[in-house]
Amino acid sequence: MLHYAGFTKRLGDVDHGDTVMDYMKQERERGITITSAAITFGWKDHQINLIDTPGHVDFTIEVERSVRILDGAVTILDAVSGVEAQTQTVWNQADKYEIPRIAFINKMDRIGAEFGKTIREIHYKLGVIPLVCQIPIMKKDSKGDIIFSEIIDILDMKVLDWNKDPKGSIVNKTILNKQNPLFEEAVKGRTHLIEVLSEMDDQLLEIFLENEDPMKVSVKDIKDALRRITLNGKAVPIFCGASFRNIGVQPLMDAINDYLPSPLDRPIPLATLSNNKMIEISLKENDKLCALAFKVIHDPKRGFMVFVRVYSGKINNRMTLFNTNTHQKERVNKLLQMYADDVEEIPSIKAGNIGVIIGLKETRTGDTLIQVNDTRHDLRLQNIDIPAPVFFCAVEPASTSEEKPLEDALKNILREDPSFHVHVDSDSGQTLISGMGELHLEIIKDRLLTDFKINAVMGKMRISYRETITKQSECTFLYDRELMGKKQKTQVSLIITPLSENDKGILEEGGNRIELDITNNLLMDTTQQNQNFLVTKLNKEDIEKALYSGILSALNKGPILGYMITGLHIKVHSLKLFGLESTKTSISTCVAQAFDKAMKNGIPALLEPLMDVEVEVPEEYLGDVLADLTGTRRGIISGLEVSRQSIDYNDSIDIYIPSSDLIYTSQQVVIMKPRRIIKAHAPLSTLLGYSSSLRSLTGGTGSFSMRVHSFGIMSEDRTKAVIHEMQGGY
């Protein structure tokens, strides 16, 4: 895309490690995308803000925060693998934010590429109506090999080929005449497309009924209908190509302009005020500023760079902003337009655009930014969901001189990556880092060594368990201490209840629900003779912040092994203040200690991460793999399916699939043995090293993917084993 838009003079290659967007050393070494990269370029009088996101499940936060601020998306599918498990995960993320999408079926040049089956999977697995806009053509070359080289555009009935330029810069377009053997297939595809569009779009239906002949419906009318249907999410236009051979990219860029929304086409964003009132944020440059920080990266030369999407107003250079999440003022030092790891200074970032701010000291992912003179200091845009980490390990500096640099480096990574956690164990003094998976923490270690030049030693990879209680518990606690010569006194009553599955709809703070019901139960001590004790400088907002702060600190460490606490409804139902003796510190400490006491009385229990596992194996190994999953892995089988190679799709559903007889001429047929897909839930602890075990069981022919499903209560025997292991040391 960048090459054809004139942004780069040469084509980058993932295999050669010289791509523009995958600029990190770790990305180029592994040939994968790790961090989302943003770039802006022009294509046919349109400005495209492109964000390239990773596909690996360990870096799902990069997808989440990118999808949160995007207007539209291009889903890239592998023509051989089809719709994979992670495809469905990312698709669901886009569904959550109602992002209009188009799909590009890539790798049509590979042996085993199946355009028709991939289209069926898009319909059956993703639950959408695929609208085929192009037909791939396979031809024999001079050696007799079958190659993918041309595409039929069924909207304007033209054949597109890239044969005259190996870099794919020149697109040859020739009219598909009636003598071409593929003419009838293209007519069939165009007719079907118009019929399906007419069922969903009244405007095209009127045009279709007037013309009667689908071939007389203009390209413009079809494109207009396709755009309307794509924007309202009723269907997904399908395109194809082979980016490795530079085929099909320019038509995809045209489709982005033609069918995906501009900021003006998207629903008006909503923000909330402290009284839970919703207000609309209009896309106007002369309106009040409202922007969302969606990504933070640390640059060795420039410092922290905060990526923002501006929803209204504009950000000017040297402007003073107000962060409504941290309630702090932030000064803009520079504004940048990003080109992957290259930059250009700009005077302003206008409504609807994405840019980078340098100079913000406290802003993190998900924070809302407004002008400093705006009175709406409680205005919040919809936040970004941060997944919970499931792996952790200890990290230590190799020498005492590395302690401070390691601490600083971890702080920098922590601000960059909200799915990464750092915790210092108060008992052992060890620094524990948590992440989404083994690869995630491996990349962190690599970055500490190469980017920050810190020699750190990482301990054994361990699972991040959680803690909860199994019965309701109530506690009233009186905190009465003297600190630094000043008396501190507060009394709190709270009740904690385990959340049932039905209660887990709207959660906050690590999977808990916090309720402060103190309006009618805020008591002042009246036993003191001295009336000064009846005076308090705290308002309701100060008291609630202190209570929240105390509860959040207590949630970080459970009573069994010090893991984070989750799955609770915490209700503070009474608070007694003692005048000036009740400070914010005493309130926070009191509620934290009341919570700790209630936890110990509520029969605490350990929770372990349960994973959704999808294993694909040949039929002959099915029994061995099932026995291993249900036995050693303590898994529960939830489903058994036939893989895509032999799946029997319901062809009665009216989806247009180009005829393989016309498209694939004497292509070599590879006979594949039947394969099965096992779907299961299993504890993460039993899946460590599963990749090697599966290879042994299936002779290297099995593959699997997994993602966090939920946290489940451990059995008594398993709990004892984990406690013994953790307390026994490494």
Residue, then its C-alpha position, 0 to 999 in steps of 0.5 A: m500500500l505504501h509503495y503504490a501510494g508513493f510513500t516508499k520507493r521500494l517494497g518491504d518484505v516480511d521474510h527479509g525483515d525490511t518492512v516499514m510497519d514492523y519496525m521493532k527489532q523483535e518483529r523483524e527477527r520473528g517475522i510477526t507483528i508485535t505492536s500496532a503501528a500507525i501511518t498516514f498516506g494519500w490515495k486518490d484524493h483521500q487521506i487514509n490513517l492506517i493502523d497495522t495490528p498483530g495477529h497473535v493472541d498474546f498481543t490482543i490489547e493492540v487490536e483492542r485499543s486500535v479497533r476502539i478508535l478506528d472507523g473501518a477495518v480490513t480483515i486479512l484472511d489466509a486462503v489456505s487456513g481460512v477463518e482461524a480461531q484468532t480471526q474469530t476473536v478479532w472479528n468479535q472485537a470489531d463487532k463489539y465496537e460495530i466497526p464496518r469491515i471489508a475482507f481480503i482473501n490473501k495468499m491465493d498463490r499458495i498450494g491449497a488456496e481455496f477461495g470458495k471454502t474461505i467464503r463459506e467459512i466467512h459466512y458460517k463461522l463469522g455469521v455474516i453475508p459475504l458479497v463477492c466483488q472479485i473472482p480469482i483466475m488461475k492459469k498455466d504458465s510456460k512450464g505448465d504450472i498453475i499460477f494465480s495472476e489475474i482477477i475479474d472485477i465483476l462490478d465493471m466486468k474487467v480483467l485485472d492483471w499485474n503481469k507487466d511489472p513484477k512490483g505490481s505497480i502497473v494494473n492492466k485492465t481489459i474489458l471482459n468480452k463475451q468470447n472469454p470463457l469466464f464471461e458467463e461466470a462473471v455475469k452470474g456473479r454480478t447478477h447474484l451480487i445485485e440480487v442480494l444487494s437489492e434485498m437489503d437496499d431499497q434504493l438499488l431495488e428500485i433501480f434494479l426493477e426499472n432496468e430488469d437486466p442486472m447488466k444494465v445497473s451502473v457500477k456507481d449504483i452498485k458501489d453506492a449500495l455496497r457502501r450503504i450496506t457495508l456501513n450499516g454492517k449488513a454484509v461484508p464485501i470480499f476481495c482477493g489477491a496475493s500480496f507476496r506477488n503484489i497482486g490485488v492491492q490497488p483494488l483493495m485500496d480503492a475499496i477502502n475509499d469506496y466502502l469504508p466510512s469516513p469519520l463523518d459516516r460513523p455514529i456520533p461518539l458518546a461520553t459520560l459525565s459524573n452523574n452518568k449523563m450521556i452527551e454527544i461529541s460532535l465531529k466539528e473542528n470549531d467545537k470544544l476539544c475531546a480526544l482519546a489517548f489510545k496508545v503510548i510508546h517510549d522513544p529513547k530520543r523523544g520520550f513518551m509519545v501519546f497516540v490520540r484520536v481527536y473526536s471534536g475540536k483540534i489540538n494545537n501545538r503548545m496547548t495545555l490539556f486536561n486529563t479527565n481520568t487523572h485530573q491533571k494538566e498536561r502540556v503539549n510540547k510537539l505534535l507529530q504525524m506518524y509514519a511507522d517509526d518515522v515522524e513529521e512535525i505538524p501544527s495541529i491535529k484536527a477532528g477525525n484525525i489520529g496524531v501523536i503528542i510529545g510532552l504528556k507526563e501522566t497520560r495513559t491508554g484510555d484517558t480522555l483529554i480536553q482543553v484546560n479551560d473546559t469546565r467538563h472535568d468529569l467528561r469521559l469517553q468510552n474506555i478501552d477494555i484491558p484483558a487480565p494477564v495470566f502468566f507471571c515471572a520474577v525479574e531481577p537485575a544481574s547486579t545492584s547497579e542495574e536496579k534503578p535502570l530496571e525499575d525505570a525500564l519497567k515503568n516505561i513498558l508499563r505505561e506503554d502496555p496496559s496488559f503488562h503488570v508489575h508487582v513487588d511482593s512485600d514478603s519476598g521483595q521480588t519484582l513480579i511481572s505479568g503478561m498475556g502469554e509466554l511470548h509476551l513475557e519473552i518479548i519483554k525480556d528481549r526488550l529489556l536487554t536490547d532496547f533498554k540495555i539492561n541485563a535482567v534475569m527472569g525466573k521460571m514462568r508461572i501462572s497468574y492465579r486469582e483469589t476469591i471467597t466462597k461465602q458471603s462475609e461482613c465486617t465492621f472495623l474500627y481503625d484507631r492509630e497514632l501516626m507521626g504524632k497525629k491520631q487517625k480514627t475511622q470506622v467502616s462496615l462492609i459486606i462482600t459477596p461472591l458474584s454468580e455467573n449471572d452477576k458478571g455482566i458489568l464489572e470493573e476493577g479486575g472483575n469485581r463490582i464496587e458499591l459505595d452506599i454511604t449516603n444515608n449511613l455517613l455517621m459523625d461521632t457525637t460523643q466527643q465533648n470538643q466540638n472541633f472533633l465534629v468538623t471534617k474538611l472532607n467532602k463526599e467526593d474525597i471520601e468516595k475516592a479514599l474508599y475506592s483507593g483503599i479497596l483497590s489496594a486491598l484487591n491487589k493481594g489475597p489472603i492465601l498466596g497474595y494473588m489479585i482478588t476477583g469475582l466479588h461484589i463489595k458493598v460499603h454500607s456504613l462509614k463513621l467519621f471522627g471529625l478531624e481524626s478521620t483523614k483520607t489516609s485513615i479512611s483508605t487504611c480502615v476500609a482496606q483492613a476491613f476488607d482483609k478481615a472480611m476476606k479471611n472470614g469468607i472461606p477464601a479460595l484459589l482460582e485458576p485460568l480456564m482456557d478455550v482450547e481448539v486442537e486440530v488433528p488427523e482422524e487417526y490421532l483423535g482418540d489419543v489426543l482426546a484421552d490426553l485432554t480429558g485425562t492429563r490436562r483435566g479438560i472438558i470437551s465442548g465440541l467436536e467438528v470436522s475441519r475445513q478440508s472435509i466440512d460439509y457446508n449447507d449449500s442450500i443457503d444462497i451464497y455466491i461461490p465462483s465455479s471451481d471448474l472455470i476458475y481452477t483449470s487442471q489444478q493439482v488436487v491434493i488429497m488430504k486425510p480427514r482432520r478433526i477439530i476438538k473444542a475444550h475447556a482446560p486449566l492453563s496450568t495443565l497446558l504448559g508445554y502442550s505444544s511439544s506434547l501434541r507434536s509427540l502424540t500426532g507425529g508433528t501433524g497436530s496444531f492448537s490455539m487457546r485463549v482465556h475463557s474464565f477463572g474457575i475455583m480449584s479443587e482442594d487437592r490442587t489448591k494444596a499442591v499449588i500452595h506447597e509449590m509456591q511456598g516451597g520456592y523456585 
